[in-house]
């Protein structure tokens, strides 16, 4: 998707700039949580979410999201 800045809303431009800045900070500084242990409760929650997605109870296929957002 090619976006022309002059066609973007203020909110879209703001979100794009925020995402670029966040990505650059992560690239320069790294992930501050990298290497830290994950609590058991968080591990269990992630396992339940993964299972729910696999069983179709949660989530939406990427293709559907891309189409809905006009990214295809």
Biopython code that builds the backbone (N, CA, C, O; Angstrom):
import numpy as np
from Bio.PDB.StructureBuilder import StructureBuilder

atoms = [
    (1, "UNK", "N", (0.855, -1.178, 0.000)),
    (1, "UNK", "CA", (0.000, 0.000, 0.000)),
    (1, "UNK", "C", (0.890, 1.227, 0.000)),
    (1, "UNK", "O", (1.795, 1.354, 0.824)),
    (2, "UNK", "N", (0.624, 2.125, -0.930)),
    (2, "UNK", "CA", (1.367, 3.370, -1.000)),
    (2, "UNK", "C", (0.436, 4.477, -0.531)),
    (2, "UNK", "O", (-0.658, 4.655, -1.065)),
    (3, "UNK", "N", (0.886, 5.217, 0.475)),
    (3, "UNK", "CA", (0.079, 6.312, 0.999)),
    (3, "UNK", "C", (0.794, 7.620, 0.728)),
    (3, "UNK", "O", (1.995, 7.749, 0.966)),
    (4, "UNK", "N", (0.058, 8.571, 0.237)),
    (4, "UNK", "CA", (0.598, 9.904, 0.023)),
    (4, "UNK", "C", (0.243, 10.719, 1.253)),
    (4, "UNK", "O", (-0.914, 10.769, 1.669)),
    (5, "UNK", "N", (1.254, 11.358, 1.828)),
    (5, "UNK", "CA", (1.062, 12.079, 3.083)),
    (5, "UNK", "C", (-0.060, 13.101, 2.969)),
    (5, "UNK", "O", (-0.824, 13.287, 3.916)),
    (6, "UNK", "N", (-0.166, 13.755, 1.842)),
    (6, "UNK", "CA", (-1.201, 14.777, 1.691)),
    (6, "UNK", "C", (-2.612, 14.186, 1.724)),
    (6, "UNK", "O", (-3.584, 14.912, 1.931)),
    (7, "UNK", "N", (-2.727, 12.874, 1.521)),
    (7, "UNK", "CA", (-4.031, 12.221, 1.540)),
    (7, "UNK", "C", (-4.343, 11.587, 2.896)),
    (7, "UNK", "O", (-5.433, 11.051, 3.098)),
    (8, "UNK", "N", (-3.387, 11.649, 3.818)),
    (8, "UNK", "CA", (-3.575, 11.039, 5.133)),
    (8, "UNK", "C", (-4.278, 12.015, 6.075)),
    (8, "UNK", "O", (-4.135, 13.233, 5.972)),
    (9, "UNK", "N", (-5.039, 11.431, 6.990)),
    (9, "UNK", "CA", (-5.618, 12.255, 8.051)),
    (9, "UNK", "C", (-4.518, 12.549, 9.066)),
    (9, "UNK", "O", (-3.469, 11.905, 9.062)),
    (10, "UNK", "N", (-4.766, 13.526, 9.933)),
    (10, "UNK", "CA", (-3.791, 13.835, 10.975)),
    (10, "UNK", "C", (-3.530, 12.614, 11.843)),
    (10, "UNK", "O", (-2.390, 12.347, 12.223)),
    (11, "UNK", "N", (-4.593, 11.870, 12.157)),
    (11, "UNK", "CA", (-4.455, 10.696, 13.011)),
    (11, "UNK", "C", (-3.619, 9.617, 12.320)),
    (11, "UNK", "O", (-2.771, 8.992, 12.957)),
    (12, "UNK", "N", (-3.849, 9.394, 11.030)),
    (12, "UNK", "CA", (-3.064, 8.403, 10.292)),
    (12, "UNK", "C", (-1.590, 8.787, 10.253)),
    (12, "UNK", "O", (-0.715, 7.940, 10.435)),
    (13, "UNK", "N", (-1.320, 10.066, 10.016)),
    (13, "UNK", "CA", (0.062, 10.535, 9.979)),
    (13, "UNK", "C", (0.715, 10.387, 11.351)),
    (13, "UNK", "O", (1.863, 9.957, 11.457)),
    (14, "UNK", "N", (-0.020, 10.745, 12.393)),
    (14, "UNK", "CA", (0.493, 10.627, 13.758)),
    (14, "UNK", "C", (0.830, 9.168, 14.075)),
    (14, "UNK", "O", (1.900, 8.882, 14.612)),
    (15, "UNK", "N", (-0.081, 8.243, 13.744)),
    (15, "UNK", "CA", (0.149, 6.821, 13.999)),
    (15, "UNK", "C", (1.364, 6.312, 13.232)),
    (15, "UNK", "O", (2.151, 5.528, 13.763)),
    (16, "UNK", "N", (1.519, 6.752, 11.996)),
    (16, "UNK", "CA", (2.650, 6.319, 11.185)),
    (16, "UNK", "C", (3.962, 6.815, 11.796)),
    (16, "UNK", "O", (4.925, 6.054, 11.898)),
    (17, "UNK", "N", (4.004, 8.074, 12.197)),
    (17, "UNK", "CA", (5.214, 8.637, 12.791)),
    (17, "UNK", "C", (5.539, 7.938, 14.098)),
    (17, "UNK", "O", (6.698, 7.618, 14.358)),
    (18, "UNK", "N", (4.518, 7.695, 14.932)),
    (18, "UNK", "CA", (4.739, 6.997, 16.204)),
    (18, "UNK", "C", (5.317, 5.608, 15.968)),
    (18, "UNK", "O", (6.237, 5.190, 16.671)),
    (19, "UNK", "N", (4.784, 4.896, 14.987)),
    (19, "UNK", "CA", (5.273, 3.546, 14.692)),
    (19, "UNK", "C", (6.721, 3.582, 14.211)),
    (19, "UNK", "O", (7.524, 2.732, 14.595)),
    (20, "UNK", "N", (7.052, 4.548, 13.385)),
    (20, "UNK", "CA", (8.424, 4.677, 12.879)),
    (20, "UNK", "C", (9.385, 4.971, 14.021)),
    (20, "UNK", "O", (10.462, 4.381, 14.101)),
    (21, "UNK", "N", (8.993, 5.886, 14.904)),
    (21, "UNK", "CA", (9.853, 6.241, 16.036)),
    (21, "UNK", "C", (10.033, 5.043, 16.965)),
    (21, "UNK", "O", (11.146, 4.756, 17.406)),
    (22, "UNK", "N", (8.936, 4.345, 17.260)),
    (22, "UNK", "CA", (9.026, 3.174, 18.135)),
    (22, "UNK", "C", (9.950, 2.114, 17.538)),
    (22, "UNK", "O", (10.788, 1.549, 18.240)),
    (23, "UNK", "N", (9.794, 1.850, 16.253)),
    (23, "UNK", "CA", (10.643, 0.865, 15.588)),
    (23, "UNK", "C", (12.113, 1.270, 15.637)),
    (23, "UNK", "O", (12.985, 0.428, 15.850)),
    (24, "UNK", "N", (12.386, 2.547, 15.442)),
    (24, "UNK", "CA", (13.764, 3.024, 15.466)),
    (24, "UNK", "C", (14.354, 2.902, 16.866)),
    (24, "UNK", "O", (15.507, 2.499, 17.014)),
    (25, "UNK", "N", (13.573, 3.247, 17.906)),
    (25, "UNK", "CA", (14.048, 3.089, 19.278)),
    (25, "UNK", "C", (14.388, 1.629, 19.572)),
    (25, "UNK", "O", (15.430, 1.333, 20.157)),
    (26, "UNK", "N", (13.512, 0.731, 19.167)),
    (26, "UNK", "CA", (13.760, -0.694, 19.401)),
    (26, "UNK", "C", (15.007, -1.139, 18.645)),
    (26, "UNK", "O", (15.813, -1.911, 19.165)),
    (27, "UNK", "N", (15.162, -0.656, 17.430)),
    (27, "UNK", "CA", (16.336, -1.003, 16.629)),
    (27, "UNK", "C", (17.619, -0.510, 17.302)),
    (27, "UNK", "O", (18.618, -1.229, 17.331)),
    (28, "UNK", "N", (17.596, 0.703, 17.839)),
    (28, "UNK", "CA", (18.789, 1.289, 18.445)),
    (28, "UNK", "C", (19.042, 0.736, 19.844)),
    (28, "UNK", "O", (20.165, 0.348, 20.170)),
    (29, "UNK", "N", (18.000, 0.700, 20.668)),
    (29, "UNK", "CA", (18.155, 0.341, 22.072)),
    (29, "UNK", "C", (17.931, -1.131, 22.359)),
    (29, "UNK", "O", (18.375, -1.637, 23.389)),
    (30, "UNK", "N", (17.255, -1.815, 21.470)),
    (30, "UNK", "CA", (16.916, -3.213, 21.706)),
    (30, "UNK", "C", (15.664, -3.321, 22.551)),
    (30, "UNK", "O", (15.100, -2.317, 22.986)),
    (31, "UNK", "N", (15.243, -4.534, 22.775)),
    (31, "UNK", "CA", (14.049, -4.806, 23.584)),
    (31, "UNK", "C", (14.470, -4.887, 25.042)),
    (31, "UNK", "O", (15.240, -5.775, 25.409)),
    (32, "UNK", "N", (13.977, -3.970, 25.892)),
    (32, "UNK", "CA", (14.399, -3.988, 27.296)),
    (32, "UNK", "C", (13.962, -5.248, 28.047)),
    (32, "UNK", "O", (14.524, -5.563, 29.096)),
    (33, "UNK", "N", (12.974, -5.965, 27.528)),
    (33, "UNK", "CA", (12.484, -7.172, 28.188)),
    (33, "UNK", "C", (13.165, -8.446, 27.673)),
    (33, "UNK", "O", (12.933, -9.534, 28.201)),
    (34, "UNK", "N", (13.989, -8.308, 26.659)),
    (34, "UNK", "CA", (14.636, -9.482, 26.072)),
    (34, "UNK", "C", (15.486, -10.195, 27.116)),
    (34, "UNK", "O", (16.280, -9.577, 27.825)),
    (35, "UNK", "N", (15.300, -11.508, 27.191)),
    (35, "UNK", "CA", (16.074, -12.314, 28.114)),
    (35, "UNK", "C", (15.474, -12.440, 29.498)),
    (35, "UNK", "O", (15.950, -13.242, 30.301)),
    (36, "UNK", "N", (14.438, -11.669, 29.798)),
    (36, "UNK", "CA", (13.808, -11.767, 31.113)),
    (36, "UNK", "C", (12.894, -12.984, 31.150)),
    (36, "UNK", "O", (12.318, -13.353, 30.127)),
    (37, "UNK", "N", (12.755, -13.605, 32.302)),
    (37, "UNK", "CA", (11.870, -14.776, 32.395)),
    (37, "UNK", "C", (10.404, -14.360, 32.267)),
    (37, "UNK", "O", (10.013, -13.262, 32.664)),
    (38, "UNK", "N", (9.616, -15.257, 31.709)),
    (38, "UNK", "CA", (8.184, -15.025, 31.547)),
    (38, "UNK", "C", (7.452, -15.724, 32.684)),
    (38, "UNK", "O", (7.649, -16.916, 32.923)),
    (39, "UNK", "N", (6.608, -14.972, 33.381)),
    (39, "UNK", "CA", (5.877, -15.556, 34.510)),
    (39, "UNK", "C", (5.018, -16.722, 34.043)),
    (39, "UNK", "O", (4.552, -16.760, 32.905)),
    (40, "UNK", "N", (4.821, -17.671, 34.953)),
    (40, "UNK", "CA", (4.005, -18.856, 34.654)),
    (40, "UNK", "C", (2.595, -18.460, 34.228)),
    (40, "UNK", "O", (2.031, -19.059, 33.313)),
    (41, "UNK", "N", (2.027, -17.455, 34.888)),
    (41, "UNK", "CA", (0.662, -17.033, 34.546)),
    (41, "UNK", "C", (0.593, -16.504, 33.115)),
    (41, "UNK", "O", (-0.386, -16.747, 32.410)),
    (42, "UNK", "N", (1.628, -15.784, 32.685)),
    (42, "UNK", "CA", (1.661, -15.270, 31.315)),
    (42, "UNK", "C", (1.833, -16.408, 30.316)),
    (42, "UNK", "O", (1.218, -16.402, 29.250)),
    (43, "UNK", "N", (2.673, -17.390, 30.663)),
    (43, "UNK", "CA", (2.866, -18.546, 29.791)),
    (43, "UNK", "C", (1.553, -19.299, 29.590)),
    (43, "UNK", "O", (1.207, -19.677, 28.471)),
    (44, "UNK", "N", (0.831, -19.511, 30.681)),
    (44, "UNK", "CA", (-0.455, -20.223, 30.599)),
    (44, "UNK", "C", (-1.468, -19.440, 29.767)),
    (44, "UNK", "O", (-2.189, -20.024, 28.958)),
    (45, "UNK", "N", (-1.525, -18.131, 29.961)),
    (45, "UNK", "CA", (-2.456, -17.306, 29.186)),
    (45, "UNK", "C", (-2.143, -17.394, 27.697)),
    (45, "UNK", "O", (-3.054, -17.507, 26.876)),
    (46, "UNK", "N", (-0.858, -17.343, 27.343)),
    (46, "UNK", "CA", (-0.464, -17.454, 25.938)),
    (46, "UNK", "C", (-0.821, -18.816, 25.364)),
    (46, "UNK", "O", (-1.251, -18.912, 24.215)),
    (47, "UNK", "N", (-0.646, -19.867, 26.153)),
    (47, "UNK", "CA", (-1.027, -21.212, 25.689)),
    (47, "UNK", "C", (-2.531, -21.300, 25.428)),
    (47, "UNK", "O", (-2.966, -21.858, 24.420)),
    (48, "UNK", "N", (-3.327, -20.733, 26.361)),
    (48, "UNK", "CA", (-4.794, -20.748, 26.175)),
    (48, "UNK", "C", (-5.196, -19.953, 24.938)),
    (48, "UNK", "O", (-6.067, -20.385, 24.182)),
    (49, "UNK", "N", (-4.576, -18.804, 24.725)),
    (49, "UNK", "CA", (-4.890, -17.984, 23.556)),
    (49, "UNK", "C", (-4.519, -18.710, 22.261)),
    (49, "UNK", "O", (-5.275, -18.695, 21.290)),
    (50, "UNK", "N", (-3.347, -19.344, 22.262)),
    (50, "UNK", "CA", (-2.917, -20.081, 21.074)),
    (50, "UNK", "C", (-3.901, -21.197, 20.752)),
    (50, "UNK", "O", (-4.273, -21.390, 19.595)),
    (51, "UNK", "N", (-4.321, -21.930, 21.776)),
    (51, "UNK", "CA", (-5.278, -23.018, 21.580)),
    (51, "UNK", "C", (-6.607, -22.486, 21.053)),
    (51, "UNK", "O", (-7.208, -23.084, 20.160)),
    (52, "UNK", "N", (-7.067, -21.359, 21.607)),
    (52, "UNK", "CA", (-8.329, -20.769, 21.159)),
    (52, "UNK", "C", (-8.248, -20.345, 19.696)),
    (52, "UNK", "O", (-9.214, -20.503, 18.949)),
    (53, "UNK", "N", (-7.117, -19.814, 19.290)),
    (53, "UNK", "CA", (-6.934, -19.416, 17.884)),
    (53, "UNK", "C", (-6.936, -20.651, 16.994)),
    (53, "UNK", "O", (-7.592, -20.671, 15.952)),
    (54, "UNK", "N", (-6.200, -21.681, 17.407)),
    (54, "UNK", "CA", (-6.135, -22.915, 16.614)),
    (54, "UNK", "C", (-7.504, -23.555, 16.456)),
    (54, "UNK", "O", (-7.793, -24.157, 15.422)),
    (55, "UNK", "N", (-8.348, -23.428, 17.473)),
    (55, "UNK", "CA", (-9.685, -24.020, 17.424)),
    (55, "UNK", "C", (-10.721, -23.076, 16.807)),
    (55, "UNK", "O", (-11.904, -23.411, 16.742)),
    (56, "UNK", "N", (-10.284, -21.906, 16.357)),
    (56, "UNK", "CA", (-11.186, -20.969, 15.693)),
    (56, "UNK", "C", (-12.057, -20.152, 16.629)),
    (56, "UNK", "O", (-12.989, -19.481, 16.186)),
    (57, "UNK", "N", (-11.762, -20.203, 17.917)),
    (57, "UNK", "CA", (-12.553, -19.445, 18.885)),
    (57, "UNK", "C", (-12.122, -17.981, 18.959)),
    (57, "UNK", "O", (-12.905, -17.120, 19.360)),
    (58, "UNK", "N", (-10.900, -17.707, 18.578)),
    (58, "UNK", "CA", (-10.329, -16.366, 18.636)),
    (58, "UNK", "C", (-9.616, -16.079, 17.335)),
    (58, "UNK", "O", (-9.274, -16.984, 16.573)),
    (59, "UNK", "N", (-9.402, -14.807, 17.102)),
    (59, "UNK", "CA", (-8.579, -14.399, 15.983)),
    (59, "UNK", "C", (-9.336, -14.316, 14.679)),
    (59, "UNK", "O", (-10.504, -14.693, 14.572)),
    (60, "UNK", "N", (-8.631, -13.814, 13.704)),
    (60, "UNK", "CA", (-9.192, -13.632, 12.369)),
    (60, "UNK", "C", (-8.066, -13.888, 11.377)),
    (60, "UNK", "O", (-6.945, -13.424, 11.587)),
    (61, "UNK", "N", (-8.342, -14.612, 10.311)),
    (61, "UNK", "CA", (-7.287, -14.881, 9.336)),
    (61, "UNK", "C", (-6.674, -13.587, 8.787)),
    (61, "UNK", "O", (-7.375, -12.604, 8.546)),
    (62, "UNK", "N", (-5.362, -13.612, 8.596)),
    (62, "UNK", "CA", (-4.643, -12.445, 8.089)),
    (62, "UNK", "C", (-5.243, -11.932, 6.787)),
    (62, "UNK", "O", (-5.358, -10.723, 6.586)),
    (63, "UNK", "N", (-5.622, -12.843, 5.911)),
    (63, "UNK", "CA", (-6.173, -12.446, 4.618)),
    (63, "UNK", "C", (-7.435, -11.600, 4.795)),
    (63, "UNK", "O", (-7.639, -10.630, 4.066)),
    (64, "UNK", "N", (-8.275, -11.963, 5.757)),
    (64, "UNK", "CA", (-9.500, -11.197, 6.008)),
    (64, "UNK", "C", (-9.183, -9.795, 6.515)),
    (64, "UNK", "O", (-9.799, -8.818, 6.091)),
    (65, "UNK", "N", (-8.225, -9.708, 7.416)),
    (65, "UNK", "CA", (-7.837, -8.393, 7.955)),
    (65, "UNK", "C", (-7.244, -7.532, 6.858)),
    (65, "UNK", "O", (-7.590, -6.357, 6.737)),
    (66, "UNK", "N", (-6.356, -8.100, 6.056)),
    (66, "UNK", "CA", (-5.737, -7.355, 4.974)),
    (66, "UNK", "C", (-6.789, -6.848, 3.986)),
    (66, "UNK", "O", (-6.727, -5.705, 3.534)),
    (67, "UNK", "N", (-7.741, -7.695, 3.662)),
    (67, "UNK", "CA", (-8.782, -7.285, 2.718)),
    (67, "UNK", "C", (-9.647, -6.185, 3.319)),
    (67, "UNK", "O", (-9.955, -5.201, 2.647)),
    (68, "UNK", "N", (-10.041, -6.346, 4.582)),
    (68, "UNK", "CA", (-10.871, -5.345, 5.244)),
    (68, "UNK", "C", (-10.168, -3.987, 5.312)),
    (68, "UNK", "O", (-10.811, -2.943, 5.199)),
    (69, "UNK", "N", (-8.846, -4.007, 5.496)),
    (69, "UNK", "CA", (-8.089, -2.749, 5.576)),
    (69, "UNK", "C", (-7.630, -2.250, 4.222)),
    (69, "UNK", "O", (-6.968, -1.216, 4.129)),
    (70, "UNK", "N", (-7.976, -2.979, 3.167)),
    (70, "UNK", "CA", (-7.603, -2.556, 1.816)),
    (70, "UNK", "C", (-6.108, -2.690, 1.539)),
    (70, "UNK", "O", (-5.539, -1.899, 0.786)),
    (71, "UNK", "N", (-5.478, -3.687, 2.144)),
    (71, "UNK", "CA", (-4.041, -3.876, 1.980)),
    (71, "UNK", "C", (-3.692, -4.870, 0.888)),
    (71, "UNK", "O", (-2.512, -5.093, 0.618)),
    (72, "UNK", "N", (-4.672, -5.463, 0.263)),
    (72, "UNK", "CA", (-4.398, -6.445, -0.792)),
    (72, "UNK", "C", (-4.383, -5.781, -2.138)),
    (72, "UNK", "O", (-4.169, -6.446, -3.152)),
]
sb = StructureBuilder()
sb.init_structure("model")
sb.init_model(0)
sb.init_chain("A")
sb.init_seg("    ")
for serial, (resi, resn, name, xyz) in enumerate(atoms, 1):
    if name == "N":
        sb.init_residue(resn, " ", resi, " ")
    sb.init_atom(name, np.array(xyz, "f"), 0.0, 1.0, " ", f" {name:<3s}", serial, name[0])
structure = sb.get_structure()
